[in-house]
Amino acid sequence: MIRHVVMWRLRGPSPDDKRQQAERIRHALEGLDGIIPGMSSLEVGVAGAGDEHGADVVLISTHDDWVALAAYQKHPAHLEVARLIGEFKIERRVLDFEVTEQDPS
């Protein structure tokens, strides 16, 4: 499995504007759940009040393999959400890594 973690900082001129932008992004990202082949999980977090240096939105998704992650990145629904995020973001950080399943015993 591949874990895909993306964090964005948004350009909103006020905390309220950033929060509204973050909620629009959350809604759009959550709309991808269940429609992208090979994506087995998706979680979106929006920052609470506070740290002006932290990220405003985070996406954590899990994909079957590297091929599934590449297909996700080219999927038309993902590209549409990426365009929306592009309207609001000032910074994007990404980390993709392989996750090995561990035996719970």
C-alpha positions in Angstrom: 0.0 0.0 0.0 1.0 3.6 -0.6 0.2 6.4 1.7 -0.2 9.8 0.1 0.0 12.8 2.4 -0.6 16.3 1.1 -0.7 19.6 3.2 -1.7 23.0 1.9 -1.4 26.5 3.2 -4.1 28.8 1.9 -4.1 32.4 0.8 -7.2 33.7 2.5 -6.7 37.2 3.8 -8.4 36.4 7.1 -8.7 33.3 9.3 -12.4 33.1 8.4 -11.6 33.3 4.7 -9.1 30.5 5.0 -11.6 28.4 6.9 -14.2 28.9 4.2 -11.6 27.9 1.5 -10.5 24.9 3.6 -14.1 23.7 3.9 -14.7 24.0 0.2 -11.5 21.9 -0.4 -12.5 19.4 2.2 -15.9 18.9 0.6 -14.3 18.5 -2.9 -11.7 16.0 -1.7 -14.2 14.0 0.3 -16.2 13.8 -3.0 -13.4 11.6 -4.4 -14.0 8.9 -1.9 -15.2 5.7 -3.5 -14.8 6.9 -7.1 -11.1 6.5 -7.7 -10.1 2.9 -8.5 -7.2 1.7 -6.3 -7.8 4.3 -3.6 -8.8 2.4 -0.5 -9.1 5.2 2.0 -9.3 9.0 2.2 -9.2 11.4 5.2 -9.2 15.2 5.1 -8.4 17.4 8.0 -8.9 21.1 8.4 -6.8 23.1 10.9 -8.4 24.6 14.0 -7.7 28.1 15.1 -4.2 29.0 15.9 -0.8 28.4 14.2 -0.3 30.8 11.3 2.7 28.8 10.2 1.0 25.4 10.0 -1.0 23.8 7.2 -4.6 24.7 6.7 -5.7 21.4 5.1 -4.3 17.9 5.0 -5.2 14.9 2.8 -4.2 11.4 3.8 -5.1 8.7 1.3 -4.1 5.1 0.8 -3.6 3.5 -2.6 -3.2 -0.1 -3.6 0.2 0.5 -5.1 2.3 3.0 -7.0 0.4 2.4 -10.2 -2.9 3.2 -8.4 -1.4 6.4 -7.0 -0.3 7.5 -10.5 -3.7 6.7 -11.9 -5.3 8.7 -9.1 -3.2 11.7 -9.9 -4.4 11.6 -13.6 -8.0 10.8 -12.8 -10.4 13.5 -14.2 -12.2 13.9 -10.8 -8.8 14.5 -9.1 -7.7 17.0 -11.7 -10.9 19.0 -11.1 -10.3 19.1 -7.4 -6.6 20.0 -8.0 -7.8 23.0 -10.1 -10.0 24.2 -7.2 -7.2 23.9 -4.7 -4.9 25.8 -7.1 -7.2 28.8 -6.7 -6.6 28.9 -3.0 -3.1 27.5 -2.2 0.1 29.4 -1.5 2.1 26.3 -0.5 1.8 22.5 -1.0 3.9 19.8 0.6 3.6 16.1 -0.4 5.0 12.8 1.0 4.3 9.5 -0.6 5.6 6.3 1.1 5.1 2.6 1.1 3.2 1.1 4.1 3.7 -2.5 5.0 0.9 -4.3 6.7 1.9 -5.6 10.1 0.7 -8.7 11.8 -1.2 -7.6 14.9 -0.1 -10.6 17.0 
